[in-house]
Amino acid sequence: MPISGTFWTVAELMDGLQISKQAVYNLAQRYNWDSPSPGLYYGGSADDHTTVDAYLHARARKTIKGQRSLDWDDTYDIDCPVDGCDGICLVWPDDDHYKCAYSHSGKFE
């Protein structure tokens, strides 16, 4: 039976996060990433904390907010208002402004 869904390979994670193969393995163990086979991890839903996508969103929120620890709270997540941007964006630092993981920011019109 073939596996289905969206997946991240170790090579993609190494390249995207600029970390070693061992560091990817350590993250997978720490956050209990689901894996149908060695070297392949479910992308899945950003709401499921056992997926790579959830970790990547939490990491982006941490960066946007300037925090030291991962931010798993998706309450303020929005679609970036900049055309063509697929990055995670937050209503931040107040209800009138937004900030994107790709450095887009501004005031809502």
FENFEN-V505640 format. One record per residue. RES is the residue in one letter. OMEGA is omega in radians with two decimals (none if undefined). D_FIRST is the distance of its C-alpha to the first C-alpha in Angstrom with 1 decimal. Layout:
BEGIN
res=RES omega=OMEGA d_first=D_FIRST
res=RES omega=OMEGA d_first=D_FIRST
END
This chain:
BEGIN
res=M omega=3.14 d_first=0.0
res=P omega=3.09 d_first=3.8
res=I omega=-3.12 d_first=6.6
res=S omega=-3.14 d_first=9.4
res=G omega=3.08 d_first=13.1
res=T omega=-3.03 d_first=16.0
res=F omega=3.01 d_first=16.5
res=W omega=3.04 d_first=19.5
res=T omega=3.09 d_first=19.7
res=V omega=-3.13 d_first=22.5
res=A omega=3.12 d_first=24.4
res=E omega=3.14 d_first=24.5
res=L omega=3.10 d_first=25.7
res=M omega=-3.11 d_first=28.2
res=D omega=-3.09 d_first=29.6
res=G omega=-3.11 d_first=29.7
res=L omega=-3.11 d_first=31.2
res=Q omega=3.14 d_first=33.2
res=I omega=-3.12 d_first=32.3
res=S omega=3.09 d_first=31.2
res=K omega=3.12 d_first=27.9
res=Q omega=3.13 d_first=29.4
res=A omega=3.06 d_first=30.4
res=V omega=3.12 d_first=26.8
res=Y omega=3.13 d_first=25.6
res=N omega=3.08 d_first=28.6
res=L omega=3.14 d_first=27.9
res=A omega=3.11 d_first=24.3
res=Q omega=-3.10 d_first=25.7
res=R omega=-3.07 d_first=28.6
res=Y omega=3.07 d_first=26.7
res=N omega=3.13 d_first=23.6
res=W omega=3.09 d_first=21.2
res=D omega=-3.11 d_first=17.6
res=S omega=3.10 d_first=15.5
res=P omega=3.10 d_first=11.7
res=S omega=-3.12 d_first=13.1
res=P omega=3.10 d_first=16.7
res=G omega=-3.11 d_first=18.5
res=L omega=-3.10 d_first=16.3
res=Y omega=3.13 d_first=17.4
res=Y omega=3.02 d_first=16.6
res=G omega=2.99 d_first=19.3
res=G omega=-3.07 d_first=19.1
res=S omega=3.09 d_first=22.2
res=A omega=3.13 d_first=25.6
res=D omega=-3.10 d_first=26.4
res=D omega=-3.03 d_first=23.9
res=H omega=3.10 d_first=25.7
res=T omega=3.13 d_first=22.6
res=T omega=3.12 d_first=21.5
res=V omega=-3.11 d_first=23.0
res=D omega=3.11 d_first=24.3
res=A omega=3.11 d_first=26.3
res=Y omega=-3.12 d_first=27.9
res=L omega=3.08 d_first=28.8
res=H omega=3.12 d_first=30.4
res=A omega=3.11 d_first=32.3
res=R omega=3.11 d_first=33.5
res=A omega=3.10 d_first=34.7
res=R omega=3.12 d_first=36.6
res=K omega=-3.13 d_first=38.2
res=T omega=-3.14 d_first=39.4
res=I omega=-3.08 d_first=40.7
res=K omega=-3.13 d_first=42.6
res=G omega=-3.13 d_first=43.8
res=Q omega=3.11 d_first=42.6
res=R omega=-3.10 d_first=41.9
res=S omega=-3.14 d_first=39.0
res=L omega=3.14 d_first=35.7
res=D omega=-3.07 d_first=36.2
res=W omega=-3.07 d_first=33.3
res=D omega=-3.10 d_first=35.3
res=D omega=-3.09 d_first=34.1
res=T omega=-3.04 d_first=37.1
res=Y omega=3.10 d_first=38.8
res=D omega=3.05 d_first=35.8
res=I omega=2.99 d_first=36.5
res=D omega=-3.13 d_first=35.5
res=C omega=-3.13 d_first=37.8
res=P omega=3.11 d_first=40.6
res=V omega=-3.12 d_first=40.9
res=D omega=3.08 d_first=39.6
res=G omega=3.14 d_first=36.5
res=C omega=3.11 d_first=35.9
res=D omega=-3.09 d_first=32.4
res=G omega=3.07 d_first=33.6
res=I omega=-3.10 d_first=33.8
res=C omega=-3.13 d_first=37.3
res=L omega=2.91 d_first=39.3
res=V omega=-2.98 d_first=42.4
res=W omega=0.06 d_first=44.5
res=P omega=3.06 d_first=47.2
res=D omega=-3.07 d_first=48.4
res=D omega=-3.10 d_first=47.6
res=D omega=-3.04 d_first=49.2
res=H omega=3.05 d_first=47.4
res=Y omega=3.08 d_first=43.9
res=K omega=-3.05 d_first=42.5
res=C omega=3.08 d_first=39.4
res=A omega=3.12 d_first=37.5
res=Y omega=3.03 d_first=38.6
res=S omega=3.02 d_first=42.3
res=H omega=3.07 d_first=42.9
res=S omega=3.11 d_first=45.2
res=G omega=-3.13 d_first=47.8
res=K omega=3.08 d_first=49.3
res=F omega=3.14 d_first=47.8
res=E omega=none d_first=50.0
END
